[in-house]
Amino acid sequence: MKKKIIISSIILLLSLSVFAQGVKEEKSPYVASTSWSAAYAYVGGLDNVITIAPADLTHPPEYEILPSDILTIQNSEAFVYAGYESMMKTLTNNLIKENIKIQITTVNSLDNIKVQANKISTKYNTQEKSNFRVQKIEDLFVTTREIIKEKKLNKLPSYVHFHQVALAKSLGLNIVGTFGPNSITPENIQEVSKLNNAIIIDNIHNQLAAPFKEVNSNSKVIVWRNFPNKTGNDELFNMIQNNIDALLSEF
């Protein structure tokens, strides 16, 4: 009942706002639900992407959308989203035209980045820009894989947070187990305790790995992020680069 009241209030506020404007607002170019979606939009060749959820939130998908945000989306040429955002519960109520929606998969594997970039660039005819941006990210992956092999980090056991598995695998790390996204289990503790010189990769958005140091003091705990904490150009590239730097700085 509470949710219905909130949605009804939003729709009423939108109606009043549109009436008050008298004329339709000029379109803003592209809008994304979160900094992660915006980062993918940029790789897909879109520029000047507006982000609805603030980039510095710990959990951007949980952002509660405002009536003004809905107007911003309605007046855009594209709305890039993943589908798991809380705001989508409101936006599915026929508030956003289907022809401006583009749903993507936000998983930071190289293969997925290519697929999503192609999906976006094909729809908006931005293939040339997108190809350049994708190649820059691919070069980063290739170079990092070589460094990881040179340092023999691919020979060490990696125990990885659920939300960082795709990136770790794409970089060529040797994943022997995963944990999260919910609480650490007794099985996780037991598995980590048996690892030698383990690389443990946690997720900054819901860090869980602290107990592992108690049972495996020789492990290296590295914290990665999957949502960029900034908006702008190259933020997917920058985030992946920063995650790589965090890893390599320990060895």
C-alpha positions in Angstrom: 0.0 0.0 0.0 2.8 2.4 0.9 4.6 1.7 -2.4 1.3 2.4 -4.4 0.9 5.7 -2.5 4.5 6.7 -3.3 4.1 5.9 -7.0 0.8 7.7 -7.2 2.4 10.8 -5.6 5.2 10.7 -8.1 2.8 10.5 -11.1 0.8 13.4 -9.6 3.9 15.5 -9.1 5.0 14.8 -12.7 1.6 15.9 -14.0 1.7 19.1 -12.1 5.3 19.7 -13.2 4.5 19.2 -16.9 1.5 21.4 -16.6 3.5 24.2 -14.9 6.1 24.1 -17.6 3.5 24.7 -20.3 5.9 23.4 -23.0 8.0 20.3 -23.3 11.5 20.7 -22.0 14.3 20.5 -24.6 15.8 17.0 -24.7 19.0 16.2 -22.9 21.1 13.7 -24.9 21.6 10.5 -22.9 20.7 9.4 -19.4 21.9 6.4 -17.3 20.6 5.0 -14.1 23.9 4.7 -12.3 27.6 5.5 -12.9 28.1 1.9 -14.0 25.4 2.1 -16.7 26.8 5.5 -17.7 30.3 4.1 -18.0 29.0 1.4 -20.4 27.1 4.0 -22.3 30.3 5.9 -22.9 32.1 2.8 -24.1 29.2 2.3 -26.5 30.0 5.7 -28.0 27.6 8.0 -26.1 28.8 11.3 -24.8 27.6 13.7 -22.1 25.7 11.0 -20.3 23.7 12.3 -17.3 23.6 10.0 -14.3 20.5 9.6 -12.1 22.0 8.0 -9.0 24.9 9.9 -7.5 28.2 8.2 -8.3 29.6 8.5 -4.7 26.8 6.3 -3.2 27.9 3.1 -1.6 25.0 1.2 -3.2 23.9 3.2 -6.2 21.2 0.8 -7.3 19.3 1.5 -4.1 18.8 5.2 -5.0 15.2 6.3 -4.7 14.2 8.2 -7.8 12.7 11.7 -7.6 10.0 13.2 -9.8 12.6 15.6 -11.3 14.7 12.5 -12.2 11.8 11.0 -14.1 11.4 14.2 -16.1 15.1 14.1 -16.9 14.7 10.6 -18.3 11.5 11.4 -20.2 13.1 14.3 -22.0 16.2 12.3 -23.0 17.0 10.5 -26.3 18.1 7.4 -24.4 17.9 5.8 -21.0 20.6 3.2 -20.3 19.9 0.9 -17.3 20.6 -2.6 -16.0 17.2 -3.6 -14.6 18.2 -4.3 -11.0 18.0 -0.7 -9.8 15.3 0.2 -7.3 14.2 3.0 -9.5 13.0 0.5 -12.1 10.2 -0.5 -9.9 8.7 2.9 -10.4 9.8 3.4 -14.0 8.0 0.2 -15.2 4.7 1.9 -14.7 4.6 3.3 -18.3 6.4 6.4 -17.3 9.2 6.0 -19.8 8.7 5.4 -23.5 10.0 2.0 -24.6 11.8 3.5 -27.6 14.3 5.4 -25.4 15.0 2.5 -23.1 18.1 0.3 -23.6 18.8 -2.4 -21.0 22.3 -3.6 -20.6 24.2 -6.2 -18.6 26.8 -4.7 -16.2 29.4 -7.4 -15.8 33.0 -6.4 -16.1 34.4 -9.1 -18.3 36.0 -8.2 -21.5 33.6 -10.3 -23.5 30.6 -8.6 -21.9 32.0 -5.1 -22.3 32.3 -5.8 -26.1 28.8 -7.2 -26.3 27.2 -4.3 -24.5 29.2 -1.7 -26.4 28.1 -3.2 -29.6 24.4 -3.2 -28.5 24.6 0.5 -27.6 26.6 1.6 -30.6 24.4 -0.3 -33.1 21.3 1.3 -31.8 22.7 4.9 -31.8 25.1 4.6 -34.8 28.2 5.3 -32.7 30.3 2.4 -33.8 33.4 4.3 -34.8 33.7 6.0 -31.4 32.8 2.8 -29.6 35.4 0.7 -31.4 38.1 3.0 -30.3 37.0 3.0 -26.7 36.5 -0.8 -26.6 40.0 -1.3 -28.1 41.5 0.9 -25.4 40.0 -1.4 -22.7 40.9 -4.5 -24.5 44.6 -3.4 -24.7 44.5 -2.8 -21.0 43.3 -6.4 -20.4 45.9 -7.9 -22.8 48.8 -5.9 -21.1 47.6 -6.8 -17.6 47.3 -10.5 -18.4 50.9 -10.5 -19.6 52.1 -8.8 -16.4 50.1 -11.3 -14.3 51.8 -14.2 -16.1 55.2 -12.6 -15.7 54.7 -12.2 -12.0 53.2 -15.7 -11.9 50.1 -14.4 -10.1 48.1 -16.7 -12.2 49.7 -19.6 -10.3 48.5 -18.3 -7.0 45.0 -19.3 -5.7 42.5 -16.4 -5.9 39.4 -16.3 -3.7 37.1 -13.8 -5.1 34.0 -11.8 -4.2 31.0 -12.9 -6.3 30.7 -9.4 -7.9 34.4 -9.4 -8.9 34.6 -12.9 -10.4 34.1 -11.7 -14.0 36.9 -9.2 -13.9 39.3 -11.5 -12.1 38.6 -14.3 -14.6 39.1 -11.9 -17.6 42.5 -10.9 -16.2 43.6 -14.5 -16.0 43.7 -15.0 -12.3 43.4 -18.5 -10.9 40.0 -18.5 -9.2 39.7 -21.4 -6.7 36.6 -20.2 -4.8 34.1 -17.4 -4.3 32.3 -15.7 -1.5 29.3 -13.4 -1.1 27.3 -11.5 -2.0 25.7 -12.4 1.3 27.4 -13.2 4.6 30.6 -15.2 4.9 29.8 -18.9 5.6 31.7 -21.5 7.7 32.6 -23.2 4.4 34.3 -20.0 3.1 36.4 -19.8 6.3 37.4 -23.4 6.0 38.4 -23.0 2.4 40.4 -19.9 2.9 42.3 -21.4 5.9 43.7 -24.1 3.6 45.0 -21.8 0.9 48.7 -20.9 0.5 49.7 -17.4 -0.5 46.1 -16.6 -1.5 44.9 -13.5 -3.3 41.6 -12.5 -1.8 39.6 -10.0 -3.8 36.8 -8.2 -2.0 34.2 -5.8 -3.2 34.2 -2.2 -1.8 30.4 -2.0 -2.1 29.8 -4.7 0.4 33.1 -5.7 2.0 33.2 -9.2 3.5 36.7 -10.5 3.6 38.0 -9.2 6.9 37.5 -12.5 8.7 39.7 -14.3 6.2 42.9 -12.6 7.6 42.2 -14.2 10.9 42.5 -17.7 9.5 45.0 -17.0 6.8 47.5 -14.3 7.7 49.7 -14.9 4.6 46.9 -13.9 2.2 46.7 -10.6 0.4 43.4 -8.9 0.6 42.7 -6.5 -2.3 39.5 -4.4 -2.5 38.0 -3.7 -5.9 35.0 -1.7 -7.0 32.5 -2.4 -9.8 30.6 0.9 -9.7 32.8 3.9 -10.8 32.8 6.5 -8.2 32.9 9.3 -10.8 31.0 10.2 -13.9 32.6 11.4 -17.1 34.8 10.0 -19.9 36.7 6.7 -19.6 35.3 5.9 -16.1 35.0 2.2 -16.9 38.6 2.1 -18.1 39.8 4.1 -15.1 38.0 1.9 -12.6 39.4 -1.3 -14.1 42.9 0.3 -14.2 42.6 1.3 -10.5 41.5 -2.2 -9.6 44.5 -3.6 -11.5 46.8 -1.1 -9.8 45.5 -2.2 -6.4 46.3 -5.8 -7.3 49.8 -5.3 -8.7 50.8 -2.9 -5.9 50.7 -5.9 -3.5 53.3 -7.9 -5.5 
